[in-house]
Amino acid sequence: MLFIRTGITVIVSLFTSRIVLQQLGVSDFGVYNVVGGFVALMAFIQTSFIHGIQRFINFFKAKEDDDAVIEVFSASLLILFVLSAIIILFGETVGMWFLDNYFNIPYQSMSDARWVFHFSLLASIISLFQTPFTSTIIANEDMQVYAYVSIVEVAMKLLIAYSLCLATDDRLMLYAALICGSSMFILLCYIAYCRKKYRTCQIRRVRNTQIYKDLLSFSGWSFVGSSANIFSVQGVNIILNIFFGTVVNAARGIAVQISSQLDNLINNIQVAMNPQLIQLYSTGRISQMRELLNDNFKWNFFMMWVAGFPILFNTKDVLWYWLGEVPEYTIVFTQLVIFRCFLKVFERPLITSQMAHGRMKFPSIITGGFLILEVFFAWVLFKNGYPPYWAFVLDLFAIVACIVYDVVYLKIKGVFSIRSVFRSVLLPCLVIVLLCMVAGTGVSYILIGQSFWIFAARLIMDLIIAAVSIWFIGISKCQRQTLIAQIVKRLHPHDCKQIETNR
């Protein structure tokens, strides 16, 4: 169900992005991206706390301690109320001052930009309160409802895009307001479902102060890493606005749309893997955790390569047929964020493993330092006249540095095996990449032309090359047999039941 949800999400999101860009225009689309990103930068506290909630709910769920899960759920809601008050106070004072004095926004769009700021801040708070409910759903591996709600969410985005077509003025403000309203509706859906389905989603007065200490302690160190990550992503976005204006922000926003959809593919696998990795660690089954971690790396890469390789080799045509009007720098931005997605394939399982281990102090400080340096160097380069794509190049270097540190840290803690990962993950992935690059280059030389059908043929051929390479090189014979059996079971469930009955 998660993969059906992903397919629908990708198609609808790409379609609505085209409509939103056309209806808002390049400049206003850039305004929304930079202002919304600034709000995300101010609300960085929520990301670190999300990790803490998910970790402790999964941890106590594995131990089948429902009372502890209830205490975590209740304590997290109280802390979220306090954090929300801090975010709103900071946003409506310091945030508004920074928006008015430092952002490079056209004068005629400034009034709408302020409204975008207010609505984006409210939407950020609403999303913050979704965390205990989505964490509960993921811990119980109830992925179907997670997929259904996501489908509802993208359907609402489609309606929002259609509403922009009907509006005659103030489209930017209307868009921000509708996005905020959709966030509220999704929160109410999660609340209604979790209150009805799970006994652990109830509010109690938590007298055990240790719960608060554990949540805040874990989240405190996670806060360093998470805030640095948000600071690097959105801080660079703000710097791009200061030096290059809203058109470059629009180009970045389009590239991020593509990377977000690619990340959604990996998120399906990672969401399913996270509870299992944490639960295996909490019960002391480290060898099984390592095997699952290797599988996590491989399947993340396979999904990303099948989706990302055709786009990487046909970026210019993909953007032209998707958007019609392609802002300057969009092509190079898109290619660089795809490379970023490939790196995140390997970073995400490492972060989950650190969360399972529960010691976030040094990983958060070190990796956070790499990401903060990225923003500093971006400012220096732009000050000296470097083009905007250097922000994305610096981001790649920072992620590589974070991955190297994470690997060394987990190796020292006995959770990670470099030899096993190289033999079973990196080596076959490297062979797949080299084979696809050679074959993809050949396809590009053979299928030359500007027509849509030639473009579609190239895209399909690259997709087939990636899939076939993974099938014969990346997947073992036993895994292929298992996958075939699962596909047959899905296509002919009645026949499979009859076979089981005869046995």
C-alpha positions in Angstrom: 0.0 0.0 0.0 2.9 2.3 0.7 4.2 2.0 -2.8 0.7 2.7 -4.3 0.6 5.7 -2.1 4.1 6.8 -3.4 3.0 6.4 -7.0 -0.1 8.6 -6.5 1.9 11.1 -4.4 4.6 11.5 -7.0 2.2 11.9 -10.0 -0.1 14.4 -8.2 2.8 16.3 -6.6 4.6 16.8 -9.9 1.3 17.8 -11.6 0.4 20.3 -8.9 3.9 21.8 -8.8 3.5 22.7 -12.5 0.1 24.3 -11.9 1.3 26.2 -8.8 4.4 27.5 -10.7 2.2 28.7 -13.6 -0.4 30.3 -11.4 2.0 32.0 -8.9 4.7 32.9 -11.4 8.4 32.3 -10.9 8.9 35.3 -8.5 6.0 34.5 -6.2 6.8 30.8 -6.3 10.3 31.8 -5.1 8.8 34.0 -2.4 6.8 31.1 -1.0 9.8 28.8 -1.0 12.2 31.2 0.7 9.6 32.4 3.3 8.3 28.9 4.0 11.9 27.8 4.4 12.7 30.6 6.8 9.8 29.4 9.0 11.2 25.9 8.9 14.5 27.2 10.0 12.9 28.9 13.0 10.9 25.7 13.9 14.1 23.5 13.8 13.3 22.6 17.5 10.5 20.3 16.3 12.8 18.1 14.2 15.0 17.1 17.1 12.0 16.4 19.3 10.4 14.2 16.6 13.4 11.9 16.8 13.1 11.6 20.6 9.4 10.7 20.5 9.8 8.1 17.7 12.8 6.5 19.5 11.1 6.1 22.9 7.8 4.9 21.6 9.5 2.3 19.4 11.8 1.3 22.3 9.0 0.7 24.9 6.8 -0.8 22.2 9.4 -3.5 21.7 9.4 -4.2 25.4 5.6 -4.4 25.4 5.4 -1.7 28.1 2.1 0.1 27.2 2.1 2.2 30.4 5.5 3.6 29.5 4.3 4.3 25.9 1.3 6.2 27.3 3.6 8.3 29.6 5.9 9.1 26.6 2.9 10.1 24.5 1.4 12.3 27.3 4.7 13.9 28.2 5.5 14.7 24.6 2.2 16.5 24.1 2.9 18.8 27.1 6.4 19.5 25.9 5.1 20.2 22.4 2.7 22.9 23.8 5.7 24.6 25.4 7.8 24.4 22.3 4.9 25.8 20.2 4.6 28.8 22.4 8.4 29.5 22.1 8.3 29.1 18.3 5.3 31.5 17.9 6.8 34.1 20.2 10.2 34.0 18.4 8.6 33.9 15.0 6.3 36.8 15.4 9.0 39.1 16.8 12.5 38.2 15.6 11.3 36.4 12.5 9.1 39.2 11.3 11.9 41.7 11.9 14.3 39.6 9.8 11.8 39.2 7.0 11.2 42.9 6.8 14.8 44.0 6.9 17.0 41.4 5.2 15.0 39.4 2.6 15.4 40.2 -1.1 11.7 40.3 -2.0 10.0 42.5 -4.6 8.2 45.4 -3.0 4.8 44.5 -4.6 5.1 41.0 -3.0 6.0 42.1 0.5 2.5 42.2 1.9 1.7 38.7 0.6 5.1 37.5 1.9 4.1 38.5 5.5 0.8 36.5 5.2 2.8 33.6 3.9 5.0 33.9 6.9 2.1 33.8 9.4 0.3 30.9 7.7 3.6 28.9 7.3 4.3 29.4 11.0 0.9 28.1 12.0 1.3 25.2 9.6 4.6 24.4 11.2 3.0 24.2 14.6 0.2 22.0 13.4 2.7 19.6 11.8 4.6 19.5 15.1 1.6 18.1 16.9 1.2 15.3 14.3 4.4 13.7 15.6 3.1 11.7 18.6 0.3 10.3 16.5 2.4 9.4 13.4 5.1 7.9 15.7 2.4 5.6 17.3 1.2 4.5 13.9 4.7 3.7 12.7 5.7 1.9 15.9 2.6 -0.3 15.4 3.6 -0.8 11.7 0.1 0.3 10.7 1.4 1.4 7.3 -1.9 1.2 5.5 -3.5 4.1 7.4 -0.3 6.1 7.0 -0.6 5.5 3.3 -4.3 6.4 3.1 -3.8 9.7 5.0 -0.9 10.6 2.7 -3.1 10.0 -0.4 -5.8 12.3 1.2 -3.1 14.9 1.7 -1.9 14.9 -1.9 -5.6 15.0 -3.1 -6.0 18.1 -1.0 -3.0 19.6 -2.7 -4.5 18.9 -6.1 -7.7 20.8 -5.0 -5.6 23.7 -3.7 -3.8 23.9 -7.1 -7.2 23.9 -8.8 -8.4 26.7 -6.5 -5.5 28.8 -7.6 -6.7 28.5 -11.2 -10.1 29.9 -10.1 -8.7 32.8 -8.1 -8.2 36.2 -9.7 -5.9 37.9 -7.2 -3.9 37.3 -3.9 -3.0 33.8 -5.1 0.1 33.7 -3.0 -1.7 34.4 0.2 -4.6 32.1 -0.8 -2.1 29.3 -1.4 -0.4 29.7 2.0 -3.8 29.7 3.7 -5.0 26.6 2.0 -1.8 24.7 2.7 -2.2 25.6 6.4 -5.8 24.4 6.4 -4.9 21.1 4.8 -2.3 20.6 7.6 -5.0 21.1 10.2 -7.3 18.6 8.5 -4.6 15.9 8.3 -3.8 16.5 12.0 -7.5 15.9 12.9 -7.5 12.7 10.8 -4.5 11.3 12.8 -6.1 12.3 16.1 -9.4 10.7 15.3 -7.8 7.4 14.1 -5.3 7.1 16.9 -7.7 7.9 19.7 -10.1 5.2 18.3 -7.5 2.5 17.4 -4.7 2.7 20.1 -5.1 2.5 23.8 -1.7 4.2 24.2 -2.9 7.4 22.6 -4.5 8.8 25.8 -3.5 11.8 27.9 -2.5 11.2 31.4 -0.9 13.4 34.0 2.7 12.2 34.1 4.3 12.5 37.5 7.4 10.5 36.5 9.9 13.3 35.9 12.4 10.8 34.5 10.2 10.5 31.3 10.6 14.3 30.7 14.3 14.1 31.4 14.8 11.2 29.0 12.9 12.9 26.3 14.6 16.2 26.7 18.0 14.7 27.1 17.8 12.6 24.0 16.2 15.4 22.0 18.7 17.9 23.4 21.6 16.2 21.7 19.5 15.3 18.7 18.6 19.0 18.7 22.2 19.8 17.8 22.3 17.6 14.7 18.7 18.3 13.6 19.0 22.0 14.0 22.3 22.0 12.1 20.6 20.0 9.2 17.7 22.5 9.0 20.1 25.4 9.4 22.2 24.1 6.5 19.2 23.5 4.1 17.2 26.6 4.9 20.1 28.8 5.8 21.6 28.3 2.3 18.1 29.0 0.9 18.1 32.4 2.6 21.6 33.1 1.5 20.7 32.3 -2.1 17.8 34.8 -1.7 20.1 37.5 -0.3 22.7 37.2 -3.1 20.6 36.1 -6.1 16.9 36.9 -5.5 13.7 35.0 -5.7 14.2 33.5 -9.2 17.0 31.4 -7.9 14.8 30.4 -4.9 12.2 29.3 -7.5 14.8 27.1 -9.3 15.9 25.6 -6.0 12.2 25.0 -5.0 11.7 23.0 -8.2 14.8 21.0 -7.7 13.7 20.3 -4.1 10.3 19.1 -5.4 12.0 16.4 -7.4 14.3 15.4 -4.6 11.3 15.3 -2.2 9.5 12.8 -4.4 12.6 10.7 -4.7 13.0 10.8 -0.9 9.4 9.6 -0.5 10.4 6.4 -2.3 13.1 5.8 0.3 10.9 6.9 3.1 8.5 4.0 2.4 11.4 1.6 3.1 12.9 3.6 5.9 9.6 4.0 7.8 9.1 0.3 7.8 12.8 -0.4 8.7 13.1 2.1 11.6 10.9 0.3 14.2 12.6 -3.0 13.4 16.1 -1.7 13.7 15.4 0.0 17.0 13.5 -3.0 18.4 16.3 -5.4 17.4 18.8 -3.3 19.2 16.7 -2.9 22.3 16.4 -6.6 22.6 20.1 -7.2 22.1 20.0 -8.9 18.6 22.9 -7.0 17.1 23.8 -9.6 14.4 20.2 -9.5 13.1 20.3 -5.8 13.2 23.5 -5.7 11.0 21.8 -8.0 8.5 18.7 -5.8 8.4 20.9 -2.7 8.1 22.6 -4.1 5.0 19.3 -4.9 3.5 18.2 -1.4 4.3 21.1 0.1 2.5 20.6 -2.1 -0.6 16.8 -1.6 -1.0 17.1 2.2 -0.4 19.7 2.3 -3.2 17.7 0.1 -5.6 14.6 2.2 -5.3 16.5 5.4 -5.6 18.5 4.2 -8.6 15.5 3.0 -10.6 13.7 6.3 -10.1 16.7 8.7 -10.1 18.9 7.3 -12.9 16.5 8.1 -15.8 15.9 11.6 -14.5 19.7 12.2 -14.1 20.3 11.2 -17.7 17.4 13.2 -19.1 17.2 16.2 -16.7 16.8 18.9 -19.3 13.9 17.2 -21.2 12.2 16.1 -18.0 12.1 19.6 -16.7 11.0 21.1 -20.0 8.1 18.6 -20.5 7.1 18.9 -16.9 7.2 22.7 -16.4 7.3 24.3 -19.8 9.1 27.3 -18.3 12.3 26.3 -16.6 14.0 29.0 -14.5 17.7 29.5 -14.8 20.0 27.1 -12.8 17.1 24.6 -12.4 18.8 21.9 -14.4 22.1 21.9 -12.6 20.3 22.3 -9.2 18.2 19.2 -10.0 21.2 17.0 -11.0 23.0 18.0 -7.8 20.0 17.3 -5.5 19.6 13.8 -7.2 23.3 13.1 -6.2 22.3 14.3 -2.7 19.5 11.8 -2.7 21.9 9.0 -3.5 24.1 9.9 -0.6 21.1 10.2 1.8 20.2 6.6 0.8 23.2 5.5 3.0 23.0 8.2 5.6 19.4 7.5 6.8 19.9 4.0 8.1 23.1 5.2 9.9 21.1 7.9 11.7 18.4 5.3 12.7 21.2 3.1 14.1 22.5 5.9 16.2 19.0 6.6 17.5 18.7 2.9 18.4 22.0 3.1 20.3 20.7 6.2 22.1 24.0 8.1 22.5 23.5 11.2 20.4 26.0 13.6 22.0 29.1 13.3 19.9 27.4 12.3 16.6 25.2 15.3 16.9 28.0 17.7 17.6 30.4 16.4 14.9 27.8 16.0 12.1 26.1 19.3 13.1 29.5 21.0 12.8 30.0 19.8 9.2 26.6 21.1 8.2 27.1 24.5 9.9 30.4 24.9 8.1 28.6 24.4 4.8 26.5 27.5 5.4 29.6 29.6 6.3 31.5 28.5 3.2 28.5 29.2 1.0 28.4 32.8 2.3 32.1 33.2 1.7 31.9 31.8 -1.9 28.9 33.9 -2.8 30.6 37.0 -1.4 33.5 36.3 -3.7 31.3 36.0 -6.8 30.8 32.2 -7.1 27.7 30.9 -8.9 24.7 29.6 -6.8 25.2 25.9 -7.6 28.2 25.9 -5.3 25.8 25.8 -2.4 24.7 22.3 -3.6 28.3 21.1 -4.1 29.2 22.1 -0.6 26.1 20.2 0.6 27.4 17.0 -1.0 30.8 17.4 0.7 29.1 17.9 4.1 26.9 14.8 3.7 29.9 12.7 2.7 31.8 13.9 5.8 28.7 13.0 8.0 28.5 9.5 6.5 32.2 8.8 7.1 31.9 9.9 10.7 28.7 7.9 11.3 30.4 4.8 9.9 33.4 5.2 12.2 31.3 5.9 15.2 29.0 2.9 14.7 32.0 0.7 14.0 33.5 1.6 17.3 30.2 0.9 19.1 30.0 -2.6 17.5 26.9 -1.9 15.5 28.4 -1.6 12.0 30.6 -4.0 10.0 32.6 -2.2 7.2 33.7 -5.4 5.6 30.2 -6.8 5.4 28.7 -3.6 4.0 31.5 -3.3 1.4 31.0 -6.9 0.2 27.3 -7.2 0.2 26.2 -3.5 -0.4 28.8 -1.2 -1.9 30.5 -3.6 -4.4 27.3 -4.6 -6.2 25.9 -1.1 -6.1 29.1 0.2 -7.7 28.9 -2.4 -10.5 25.3 -1.4 -11.1 26.2 2.3 -11.4 29.1 1.7 -13.8 27.0 -0.7 -16.0 24.1 1.7 -16.1 26.2 4.7 -16.9 27.8 3.0 -19.9 24.5 1.6 -21.2 22.7 4.9 -20.6 25.4 6.8 -22.5 24.9 4.4 -25.4 21.1 4.9 -25.4 21.7 8.7 -25.5 23.8 8.4 -28.6 21.4 6.1 -30.3 18.1 7.8 -29.5 18.9 11.4 -30.7 16.1 13.9 -31.2 13.8 16.5 -29.6 10.4 14.8 -30.1 8.4 13.7 -27.1 8.4 10.1 -28.3 12.2 9.9 -28.5 12.4 11.4 -25.0 9.9 8.9 -23.7 11.8 6.0 -25.4 15.1 7.2 -23.7 13.4 7.4 -20.3 11.9 4.0 -20.6 15.1 2.4 -21.8 17.1 4.0 -18.9 14.4 2.7 -16.5 14.7 -0.8 -18.0 18.5 -0.7 -17.8 18.4 0.2 -14.1 15.8 -2.4 -13.2 17.5 -5.2 -15.1 20.9 -4.4 -13.6 19.5 -4.5 -10.1 17.6 -7.7 -10.8 20.6 -9.7 -11.9 23.5 -8.0 -10.0 22.0 -6.5 -6.9 19.5 -9.2 -5.9 20.5 -12.7 -5.0 18.9 -15.8 -6.6 17.1 -16.6 -3.3 15.8 -13.0 -3.1 14.6 -13.2 -6.7 12.7 -16.4 -6.0 11.1 -14.8 -2.9 10.1 -11.7 -4.8 8.6 -13.8 -7.7 6.6 -15.8 -5.1 5.3 -12.6 -3.5 4.3 -11.1 -6.9 2.5 -14.4 -7.8 0.8 -14.3 -4.4 -0.4 -10.8 -5.0 -1.7 -11.5 -8.5 -3.3 -14.9 -7.8 -4.2 -14.9 -4.1 -6.9 -17.5 -4.5 -4.6 -20.0 -6.2 -2.0 -19.6 -3.4 -4.7 -20.3 -0.8 -5.8 -23.4 -2.6 -2.2 -24.7 -2.7 -1.8 -24.1 1.0 -5.1 -25.9 1.6 -4.0 -29.0 -0.5 -0.8 -29.1 1.5 
